[in-house]
């Protein structure tokens, strides 16, 4: 059995890569997070009916307003902020009027 080299200390530069020495483990997450798998009609409606996302975004249901990037079809931070702003605005309109 070959003798392992000591792991360099933080202040010492790493001069070479040795997979057996430098990799403690590999973790693979097959599904990192949920992702919307829209069915036909989700974004644009179907058979003359409104799209489910438009029904959810149109107005709050009681004191619940839906805000999710999946409702817009663009999963990014800008859309998340815009969806949250829309939902809070809808709730405030109910409270303040």
ChimeraX attribute file (.defattr): number of C-alpha atoms within 10 A of each C-alpha:
attribute: neighborCount
match mode: 1-to-1
recipient: residues
	/A:1	3
	/A:2	4
	/A:3	5
	/A:4	9
	/A:5	8
	/A:6	7
	/A:7	10
	/A:8	11
	/A:9	8
	/A:10	7
	/A:11	6
	/A:12	8
	/A:13	8
	/A:14	11
	/A:15	7
	/A:16	7
	/A:17	9
	/A:18	10
	/A:19	8
	/A:20	9
	/A:21	11
	/A:22	12
	/A:23	9
	/A:24	7
	/A:25	6
	/A:26	6
	/A:27	5
	/A:28	6
	/A:29	7
	/A:30	6
	/A:31	7
	/A:32	7
	/A:33	7
	/A:34	6
	/A:35	9
	/A:36	11
	/A:37	8
	/A:38	11
	/A:39	7
	/A:40	10
	/A:41	15
	/A:42	16
	/A:43	17
	/A:44	13
	/A:45	14
	/A:46	12
	/A:47	7
	/A:48	8
	/A:49	9
	/A:50	14
	/A:51	16
	/A:52	16
	/A:53	19
	/A:54	15
	/A:55	10
	/A:56	14
	/A:57	19
	/A:58	14
	/A:59	16
	/A:60	16
	/A:61	11
	/A:62	8
	/A:63	9
	/A:64	12
	/A:65	20
	/A:66	19
	/A:67	20
	/A:68	19
	/A:69	19
	/A:70	18
	/A:71	21
	/A:72	16
	/A:73	14
	/A:74	12
	/A:75	14
	/A:76	10
	/A:77	10
	/A:78	10
	/A:79	18
	/A:80	18
	/A:81	14
	/A:82	15
	/A:83	21
	/A:84	16
	/A:85	12
	/A:86	18
	/A:87	21
	/A:88	16
	/A:89	13
	/A:90	19
	/A:91	17
	/A:92	11
	/A:93	10
	/A:94	12
	/A:95	9
	/A:96	6
	/A:97	5
